[in-house]
Amino acid sequence: ENPWIDAFKDQVFFNCLRESYSDRKVFEIIEKYDAFNPYDGLDSENIILAKKLGEEISKNIPPPIMCDGCKGGQNYFMATCLHYYASKELDSIAKAEYKKFTGK
């Protein structure tokens, strides 16, 4: 509904994944093929905040507890980032940032 809010939340999601896979080549491969969100209405302050939020979520993912057959280094990275993207918490943050950004 609101491209600014979508773009902000997308940035959080992408940065959560980028941080989760930072020591692996997988995100480098994704970057070769994915244009992500081309919306350019966010300012640098919003992008920095989105990056920080994504990094915080990634760094606070607890170890998997119900992961039969998981090998070392595996976790619920994608699911955690996606769940945060869809959360009421991120919706609230994005809406508040949009109000600050627009002054409305």
C-alpha positions in Angstrom: 0.0 0.0 0.0 2.8 2.4 0.8 6.0 2.1 -1.3 8.1 3.9 1.3 7.1 1.6 4.1 7.6 -1.4 1.9 11.0 -0.2 0.9 12.0 0.4 4.5 10.8 -3.1 5.6 12.5 -4.6 2.5 15.8 -3.0 3.6 15.5 -4.5 7.0 14.8 -7.9 5.6 17.7 -7.8 3.1 20.1 -6.6 5.7 19.0 -9.3 8.1 19.7 -11.9 5.4 23.0 -10.2 4.3 24.2 -10.3 7.9 23.0 -13.8 8.5 25.0 -15.0 5.4 27.9 -12.6 5.7 30.6 -15.2 5.9 29.1 -17.3 3.1 28.9 -16.9 -0.7 25.2 -17.3 -0.9 24.3 -13.7 -0.6 26.9 -12.7 -3.2 25.1 -15.1 -5.6 21.7 -13.5 -4.8 23.1 -10.0 -5.4 24.2 -11.1 -8.9 20.6 -11.9 -9.9 18.3 -9.9 -7.6 17.6 -6.2 -8.0 16.0 -6.1 -4.6 13.7 -3.1 -4.1 14.4 -0.4 -6.7 12.5 2.3 -4.7 14.9 5.1 -4.0 12.7 7.3 -1.7 14.5 6.4 1.5 17.2 8.8 2.8 20.5 7.7 4.3 19.2 8.0 7.9 16.4 5.5 7.1 18.8 3.2 5.3 21.2 3.2 8.3 18.3 2.4 10.7 17.0 -0.4 8.5 20.5 -1.8 8.3 20.9 -1.6 12.1 17.5 -3.3 12.7 18.4 -6.1 10.2 21.8 -6.7 11.8 20.3 -6.8 15.3 17.7 -9.4 14.3 20.4 -11.5 12.7 22.8 -11.3 15.6 20.1 -12.3 18.1 18.8 -15.5 16.4 19.0 -18.2 19.1 20.5 -21.6 18.2 18.1 -24.0 16.6 16.4 -26.3 19.1 14.2 -28.4 16.9 16.5 -29.1 14.0 17.0 -32.8 13.4 20.0 -33.3 11.1 21.2 -29.7 11.4 24.9 -29.3 10.9 27.1 -26.8 12.5 26.4 -23.2 11.4 22.8 -23.9 10.4 20.0 -21.9 11.8 16.6 -20.4 11.0 18.1 -17.4 9.3 15.6 -17.0 6.4 12.5 -17.8 8.6 13.6 -15.4 11.4 14.2 -12.5 8.9 10.9 -13.2 7.2 9.0 -13.4 10.4 10.4 -10.1 11.6 9.5 -8.5 8.2 5.9 -9.6 8.8 5.9 -8.6 12.4 3.7 -5.9 14.0 6.8 -4.5 15.6 8.5 -3.8 12.3 5.2 -2.4 10.9 5.0 0.0 13.8 8.6 1.1 13.4 8.2 1.6 9.7 5.0 3.7 10.1 6.7 5.8 12.8 9.7 6.4 10.6 7.5 7.3 7.6 5.7 9.9 9.8 9.1 11.4 10.8 10.2 11.3 7.1 7.1 13.0 5.8 6.3 15.2 8.8 2.7 13.8 8.7 
